[in-house]
Each structure stands twice: as structure tokens, then as C-alpha cells.
Amino acid sequence: MPPVRKSKGYGESRRNSNLTDSLADRKRKIVFRPVLDNPYTRVLWPEVSQEDSKLFMDLLKGILEPIGAYFDYLKSDSESTGKGKKRKRPAKNATSDKSTNMKYPKPAILARLTLGLTNTTKLLEQQSAKWKSQGNEPKEEHSPSRKIDIVFICRADTNPALLVSHFPLLCTSSNPPVKLVQLPKGSMAQLAKWTGIEELAVIGLRSGSKATEVLDQMVNEKVREVVLPWKQMDYRPVNIKHILTTVPITAKKGSK
């Protein structure tokens, strides 16, 4: 006589019964927790090859080093004319333009840069808001006096990465879209060395200057625009999944 085989359903109910008994001993219960699949979190950052990253860093070095020298001069000048020291009175025939008397005149490129996460974010938000307020039809005469065309980010050196997660959306919200360039790991230390600004993770650049002509061209050729897949997606129903998990059993308020 062949042995009696227990059905699969019997085995499952037995295992579930044992699990329920085990959870009861630990004062926990089984629940189904809903999880919403959100397509708005899927952002593809433009990829940059190692060779192109090195090229961008070399070009940035030539732009940023004069700025670092200028900041160093301002710092040394302020220290030399500190408390208890009087600044020398200029000669009568001296020009009133301070920049011509400086060892390191203020670099003109500074007017086309934003240095730091906060400054760059603020200007991108202004660009996006200006474009939206004009009904998505930007006019040259109404464009902001300062704008950004390229954003360089030390994403690999930023911790937590959430600090720079808003840049892809801000870059695509401008018209035309702003190019987003990821710099290689270790670039934050290099930017700090060139500019004298510690933990400099984000730089915004307005293109069109002769000093940045080569960098503008290389970025436009080698870096694609930010892709937000959900902007091209057709309508899809909400996808809600349920995960089997456990939670502690707590007594209700007012019950003994």
C-alpha cells in the first residue's frame, strides 16, 4: 500500500500555524504593508567617461586658479590692514579703480560663476521660476541678468548624496535645459585647492565667455542632457505592492 501523501495546502497551513504560534510567543502579528512604486524618483544622471572627466578638470583648473589667487590676495590684504594697522593713503594721482592697484585683479569670470551648493541652487530655482512665469516662452529681454548653462557637481564626494539629488530636476526645468556634469571622485579636494574654498562641491557656469570657450564646446559635445524617464512615460495606473512583515502587538488605549 503506497504511503499517504499530505497535500501541499496542508503543509502550508501547518507552517503558517507554526509561524503564528511563534509570533504569538514574541508578541508580534503578521501584517501586509503597502509600498507605492514612485516613478518620479528615477533620474538618470548623464554619464561622463574617465577621459572626459580628466579633460573637464584640466579646463576647470585654468579657470579657477586665478580666482584662488584673487581670494588669497584679498585675505592677505585684509590681514595686513587688520586691527591696529592703518591703510596707506593713496597718492593724489592714483586712479580710483581699486582693481588696477591690485596684484591680482578681480577675474572677470567670477561674474559668470556661482560657487557652492546654495548659490547655484538659488539661481537655478530663479531660472526655472522665471521660465514658468512666462508661460514656457522665455524672452531674451526678460531673461535674468545672471544665468547658468552648465553645472559641475562632485557627486561622488558628496555625503549624503541626497544633498545634490535635486539638481537633475532643476536642470531640466530651465529652457534651454542646463547641462549637468559629474566630476570624478576626489575632485572636491582639487576644487578646494584651486579656489581656496573648502568643501566646494557645486559650480555653476554661464557659457559664452572667451575664457570658457573650449570648456563650453567640450561639454556640449560630450555630455548629453539630463533624462527624466517619467516625463516621456504614458499614463500608468498606480502600482501598489504589499510586503508581508510583522509588527509588535500593542494594547489599545483605554483597554485593560
C-alpha positions as MATLAB code, in Angstrom:
seq = 'MPPVRKSKGYGESRRNSNLTDSLADRKRKIVFRPVLDNPYTRVLWPEVSQEDSKLFMDLLKGILEPIGAYFDYLKSDSESTGKGKKRKRPAKNATSDKSTNMKYPKPAILARLTLGLTNTTKLLEQQSAKWKSQGNEPKEEHSPSRKIDIVFICRADTNPALLVSHFPLLCTSSNPPVKLVQLPKGSMAQLAKWTGIEELAVIGLRSGSKATEVLDQMVNEKVREVVLPWKQMDYRPVNIKHILTTVPITAKKGSK';
ca = [
       0.000    0.000    0.000;
       1.575    3.320   -1.069;
       2.238    5.865    1.678;
      -0.339    8.580    2.191;
       0.951   11.933    0.953;
      -0.194   15.117    2.582;
      -1.419   17.807    0.202;
       0.562   20.995   -0.398;
      -2.202   23.034    1.143;
      -1.989   21.005    4.329;
       1.768   21.637    4.587;
       1.336   25.393    4.043;
      -1.398   25.686    6.638;
       0.762   23.765    9.079;
       3.751   26.096    8.511;
       1.544   29.174    8.830;
       0.143   27.777   12.063;
       3.643   27.263   13.454;
       4.615   30.822   12.373;
       1.529   32.267   14.059;
       2.307   30.391   17.279;
       5.924   31.591   17.172;
       4.859   35.213   16.636;
       2.325   34.974   19.441;
       5.087   33.937   21.808;
       7.100   37.021   20.763;
       4.011   39.297   20.890;
       4.090   40.162   17.192;
       1.493   39.881   14.460;
       1.570   39.460   10.681;
       0.610   42.481    8.567;
       0.706   43.442    4.893;
       2.477   46.785    4.467;
       1.654   48.690    1.237;
       4.561   50.057   -0.816;
       3.963   52.650   -3.548;
       6.172   52.460   -6.622;
       7.037   56.084   -7.437;
       8.458   56.748  -10.950;
       9.415   60.323  -10.012;
      12.457   59.065   -8.094;
      14.049   57.543  -11.194;
      16.549   60.037  -12.527;
      19.389   59.147  -14.878;
      22.456   61.328  -14.353;
      24.487   61.879  -17.539;
      27.480   59.572  -17.641;
      30.939   61.039  -18.151;
      33.871   58.909  -19.241;
      37.110   58.904  -17.265;
      38.947   60.556  -20.152;
      36.368   63.332  -20.458;
      36.367   63.857  -16.688;
      40.109   64.464  -16.743;
      39.682   66.911  -19.625;
      36.990   68.865  -17.750;
      39.135   69.027  -14.625;
      42.135   70.338  -16.587;
      39.996   73.052  -18.172;
      38.415   73.983  -14.835;
      41.849   74.279  -13.291;
      42.816   77.008  -15.733;
      39.602   78.906  -14.931;
      39.617   78.515  -11.154;
      43.276   79.018  -10.239;
      43.208   82.807  -10.939;
      40.133   83.005   -8.717;
      42.003   81.247   -5.907;
      44.917   83.665   -6.313;
      42.489   86.585   -6.136;
      40.857   85.245   -2.950;
      44.304   84.669   -1.397;
      45.274   88.255   -2.161;
      42.089   89.608   -0.579;
      42.721   87.507    2.520;
      46.350   88.601    2.875;
      45.390   92.219    2.225;
      42.709   92.166    4.919;
      45.155   90.594    7.391;
      47.831   93.222    6.649;
      45.338   96.017    7.299;
      43.829   94.420   10.379;
      43.167   95.864   13.803;
      45.767   98.423   14.894;
      47.094   98.937   11.374;
      46.256  101.861    9.166;
      45.840  101.590    5.422;
      48.192  103.847    3.481;
      46.561  106.858    1.882;
      46.690  106.641   -1.926;
      48.679  109.201   -3.875;
      46.880  112.171   -5.359;
      47.420  110.986   -8.930;
      46.309  107.431   -8.119;
      43.345  106.079  -10.010;
      40.112  105.360   -8.158;
      39.791  101.898   -9.717;
      40.897   99.507   -6.983;
      41.308   96.585   -9.320;
      44.184   98.304  -11.192;
      46.118   98.654   -7.920;
      45.755   95.030   -7.002;
      48.420   92.441   -7.545;
      45.639   90.068   -8.549;
      42.774   91.989  -10.205;
      39.299   90.539   -9.827;
      38.896   87.891  -12.557;
      36.106   88.768  -14.971;
      34.988   85.128  -14.996;
      33.736   85.475  -11.410;
      30.682   87.320  -12.731;
      29.785   84.187  -14.731;
      30.199   81.673  -11.904;
      28.250   80.520   -8.880;
      30.370   78.797   -6.254;
      28.724   76.430   -3.788;
      25.585   74.349   -3.479;
      23.326   77.058   -2.045;
      24.221   79.806   -4.529;
      23.865   77.501   -7.527;
      20.574   76.041   -6.323;
      19.121   79.504   -5.715;
      19.988   80.733   -9.212;
      18.633   77.586  -10.880;
      15.378   77.983   -8.963;
      15.130   81.578  -10.169;
      15.730   80.472  -13.762;
      13.061   77.802  -13.526;
      10.514   80.129  -11.886;
      11.184   82.861  -14.486;
      10.614   80.440  -17.335;
       7.376   79.102  -15.854;
       6.038   82.592  -15.137;
       6.464   83.461  -18.838;
       4.260   80.579  -19.939;
       7.202   78.449  -21.067;
       8.065   81.075  -23.687;
      11.243   82.775  -22.442;
      12.039   86.171  -23.908;
      15.578   87.418  -24.147;
      14.745   90.823  -22.678;
      13.085   89.209  -19.663;
      15.812   86.651  -19.016;
      17.628   87.025  -15.674;
      20.786   89.113  -15.662;
      22.645   86.088  -14.327;
      22.019   82.601  -15.609;
      23.623   79.171  -15.601;
      24.222   76.959  -18.615;
      26.423   74.242  -17.066;
      26.570   72.792  -13.554;
      29.598   70.826  -12.346;
      28.968   68.584   -9.330;
      31.308   66.479   -7.182;
      28.575   63.892   -6.732;
      30.933   61.066   -5.783;
      32.409   63.207   -2.966;
      29.097   64.490   -1.569;
      27.840   62.738    1.547;
      24.940   62.272    1.823;
      24.211   62.196   -1.909;
      20.710   63.485   -1.146;
      22.212   66.984   -0.902;
      22.608   67.136   -4.689;
      19.688   64.918   -5.734;
      17.547   67.926   -6.731;
      19.893   69.167   -9.460;
      18.691   66.918  -12.330;
      15.132   68.204  -11.972;
      16.257   71.833  -11.674;
      18.479   71.494  -14.740;
      15.624   70.156  -16.881;
      13.235   72.845  -15.599;
      15.191   75.590  -17.351;
      14.823   76.500  -21.005;
      17.135   75.638  -22.609;
      17.993   72.770  -20.241;
      21.156   73.166  -18.188;
      23.946   70.650  -18.772;
      24.817   68.591  -15.682;
      28.396   67.329  -15.415;
      29.561   64.819  -12.802;
      33.155   65.330  -11.742;
      35.303   62.310  -10.741;
      35.854   61.143   -7.191;
      38.416   63.277   -5.406;
      37.539   66.389   -7.407;
      36.199   68.243   -4.350;
      39.698   68.387   -2.880;
      41.043   69.701   -6.176;
      38.401   72.436   -6.410;
      39.199   73.477   -2.835;
      42.902   73.634   -3.696;
      42.317   75.796   -6.771;
      39.793   78.212   -5.248;
      40.661   78.151   -1.542;
      37.014   77.291   -0.739;
      36.710   74.175    1.423;
      34.134   71.513    0.520;
      33.250   73.178   -2.769;
      31.007   70.560   -4.379;
      28.989   72.556   -6.936;
      29.953   75.143   -9.552;
      27.541   76.861  -11.930;
      28.860   78.381  -15.154;
      27.363   80.804  -17.647;
      28.774   79.962  -21.043;
      29.649   82.396  -23.821;
      32.875   83.781  -22.407;
      36.130   83.625  -24.306;
      37.790   82.164  -21.205;
      35.376   79.206  -21.203;
      35.018   78.724  -24.959;
      36.830   75.380  -25.078;
      35.088   74.064  -21.943;
      31.669   75.068  -23.311;
      32.329   73.264  -26.566;
      33.617   70.088  -24.906;
      30.655   69.863  -22.523;
      28.115   70.389  -25.303;
      29.789   67.701  -27.434;
      30.473   65.072  -24.786;
      27.691   65.399  -22.168;
      24.076   64.700  -23.029;
      21.139   66.411  -21.362;
      19.559   65.053  -18.197;
      16.961   62.351  -18.891;
      13.861   62.069  -16.724;
      12.121   58.870  -17.908;
       8.834   59.719  -16.241;
       8.451   62.853  -18.419;
       8.192   60.634  -21.533;
       6.081   57.928  -19.893;
       2.480   57.276  -20.890;
      -0.138   57.213  -18.174;
       0.159   54.153  -15.998;
      -2.065   53.011  -13.156;
      -0.741   53.320   -9.624;
       1.380   50.310   -8.753;
       0.933   49.354   -5.101;
       2.726   46.304   -3.753;
       2.177   44.623   -0.394;
       5.028   43.236    1.659;
       4.461   40.547    4.254;
       6.033   41.658    7.517;
       5.415   41.720   11.252;
       4.766   44.441   13.811;
       4.649   44.407   17.623;
       1.287   43.836   19.258;
       0.381   46.921   21.277;
      -2.560   47.286   23.600;
      -5.198   49.812   22.573;
      -5.622   52.927   24.672;
      -8.272   52.571   27.326;
      -8.140   48.771   27.334;
      -7.053   46.947   30.431;
];
